Amino acid sequence: MPNGQLKISTISNVELVNITSEIDKILQSQPISSGVIHLFNPHTTAGLIINEGADPDVCLDILQGLAHMVPRNLGYKHREGNSPSHIMTMLTGSNLTLFIENGKLQLGTWQKVFFCEFDGPRTRSIRWKIIADPQQPFANTLAS
């Protein structure tokens, strides 16, 4: 079961970072034909989502919707002042499991994988683990 970490540097306080190509690179470096890749975000003020990646306005709309649902000035008690970031993380989630077939990520036509920064800018890391299908674990196995 291959595993590792993906480093992500964010440049804004709140942003969605498309990490699909980085996940594709991980898959290209692994000899897995079929299985799943599990992504885990160990941060309490950042999330992971799958959503549309073709129109950048969708990301802006998502962030605007989250800001509307989770106002910054609600009289939160948390001393660090980032309670909205914790709530947005709760809404987006901290892990994803994605299918792999023929060594490729299986997403819908418009889908991309996004890291959601809610308390940046920062350097973050996402942990990943690939679990191979026991019936077809390896893509490039040579017959002996």
C-alpha positions in Angstrom: 0.0 0.0 0.0 1.9 3.1 -1.2 1.5 6.2 0.8 3.0 9.7 1.2 2.4 13.4 1.6 1.5 16.1 -0.9 2.7 19.6 0.0 0.4 22.6 -0.8 1.3 26.3 -0.5 -1.5 28.7 -0.4 -1.3 32.4 -1.2 -4.6 33.8 0.2 -6.5 33.7 3.5 -9.3 31.8 1.8 -8.9 29.9 -1.5 -9.6 26.7 -3.4 -6.5 25.1 -4.9 -7.0 22.6 -7.7 -4.8 19.6 -6.8 -6.0 17.2 -9.4 -2.8 17.3 -11.5 -0.7 16.6 -8.4 -2.8 13.5 -7.6 -2.4 12.4 -11.2 1.4 12.7 -10.8 1.2 10.5 -7.7 -0.7 7.9 -9.7 1.8 8.0 -12.6 4.6 7.3 -10.1 2.8 4.2 -8.7 2.4 0.8 -10.5 -1.3 0.6 -9.5 -3.9 -0.3 -12.1 -7.1 -0.5 -10.1 -8.0 0.5 -6.5 -8.6 3.7 -4.5 -6.5 6.6 -3.4 -7.5 8.0 0.0 -6.6 11.7 0.8 -6.5 12.9 4.4 -6.1 16.5 5.4 -4.7 16.7 9.0 -5.5 20.5 9.3 -8.5 21.8 11.3 -8.8 25.0 9.2 -8.7 23.5 5.7 -10.8 21.0 3.7 -11.0 18.8 0.7 -13.7 18.7 -1.9 -14.6 17.5 -5.4 -16.4 20.0 -7.6 -16.5 21.6 -11.0 -13.1 22.7 -12.3 -13.9 24.0 -15.8 -15.3 27.4 -14.8 -13.2 29.3 -12.2 -16.3 31.3 -11.2 -17.7 28.1 -9.5 -14.8 28.3 -7.0 -15.5 31.9 -6.3 -19.2 31.1 -5.8 -18.4 28.3 -3.4 -16.2 30.6 -1.3 -18.8 33.4 -1.4 -21.5 30.9 -0.3 -19.4 29.6 2.5 -18.7 33.2 3.6 -22.4 33.9 3.6 -23.2 30.8 5.6 -20.3 31.3 8.1 -20.0 35.1 8.8 -16.6 36.3 10.1 -18.1 38.5 12.8 -20.5 36.4 14.8 -18.9 37.0 18.3 -17.0 33.7 18.3 -15.2 32.8 21.6 -12.1 31.1 20.1 -9.1 33.2 21.0 -7.2 32.6 17.7 -10.0 34.4 15.9 -10.3 31.6 13.2 -13.6 29.9 14.3 -15.2 30.5 10.8 -12.3 28.5 9.3 -13.0 25.6 11.7 -16.7 25.7 10.7 -16.0 25.9 7.0 -13.7 22.9 7.4 -16.5 21.0 9.1 -18.7 21.8 6.1 -16.2 20.7 3.5 -14.7 17.7 5.2 -11.2 16.5 5.7 -10.9 13.4 3.6 -11.8 11.9 0.1 -11.6 8.5 -1.4 -11.3 8.4 -5.1 -11.4 5.4 -7.6 -8.5 4.5 -9.8 -9.0 2.5 -13.0 -6.3 1.7 -15.6 -3.9 3.8 -13.4 -6.1 6.9 -13.8 -8.2 8.9 -11.4 -11.9 8.3 -12.1 -13.7 11.7 -12.0 -16.7 13.0 -13.8 -16.3 15.2 -16.9 -16.2 18.5 -15.0 -14.9 17.3 -11.6 -11.6 18.3 -10.1 -10.1 17.8 -6.6 -9.7 21.0 -4.5 -7.8 21.8 -1.3 -9.8 24.4 0.6 -7.7 26.9 2.5 -9.7 28.8 5.2 -6.9 30.2 7.3 -4.0 31.0 5.0 -1.7 31.7 3.5 0.2 28.6 4.7 2.2 25.6 3.7 0.0 22.5 4.2 0.3 18.8 3.6 -2.2 16.2 2.5 -1.6 12.6 3.4 -2.4 10.0 0.8 -2.6 6.2 0.7 -3.3 4.0 -2.3 -5.1 0.7 -1.8 -4.8 -1.6 -4.8 -7.6 -3.8 -6.0 -6.5 -7.3 -5.0 -7.8 -8.7 -8.3 -5.7 -6.1 -10.4 -3.1 -4.5 -8.2 -0.4 -3.6 -10.6 -0.4 -1.8 -14.0 3.0 -2.7 -15.4 3.6 -6.2 -14.2 5.7 -8.2 -16.7 4.9 -11.9 -17.0 7.8 -14.1 -16.1 
